[in-house]
């Protein structure tokens, strides 16, 4: 778990956070550490952040998207092969899912393709797993519009370590509606996602019960 937290900050956000500034409690401030003065020094977000290189970034768009079996899952438009298909909306290759091992010291291994079954010629984007990691919910761009994503799910074949079967386009999808950034709740009973659905909160956030009963 510790390694997961370290890796998420290193790669997904490419941020490593330190606590308050080193001079926050300097000698000349010891008598003025009221809550108001402390908040004024650390700013509104409560922490100072330093941007660092995770050591695995390429020049292409990429970001972290959760964990599976102690591996960090990455979404990236890095090219695989010289003839990668280019998305006209981004001028980069269509995105794929990659995985990286997390080392004891929190460093990451070189990314490898996460699943040749889930990865397609279209863009795969954010994914999320049920608590037992036997079901994955993921988004994939429409064939005719790479800026519009649909929500899918797949199940892990029993006894395998990454053979995803029963890919299903969920009925919650709508025409001309994009569903992105899915997240399954810790209890596994709800899935949150951003969307431009008419009834979404703040125009881009929606929530739905997990579709179809499943063992969590």
Buried (B, 14 or more C-beta within 10 A) or exposed (E): EEBBEBBBBBBBBBBBEEEBEEEBEEEEEEEEEEEEEBEEBBEEEEEBEEEEEBEBBEEEEBBBBBBBEEBBBBBBBBBEEEEBEEBEEBEBBBBBBBBBBBEEEBBBBEBEEBBEEBBBEBBBBBBBBBEEEBBBBBBBBBEEEBEBBBBBBBBBBEEEEBBBEEBEEBEBBEEEBBBBBBBBBEEBEEBBBBBBBEEBEEEBEBEBEBBEEEEE
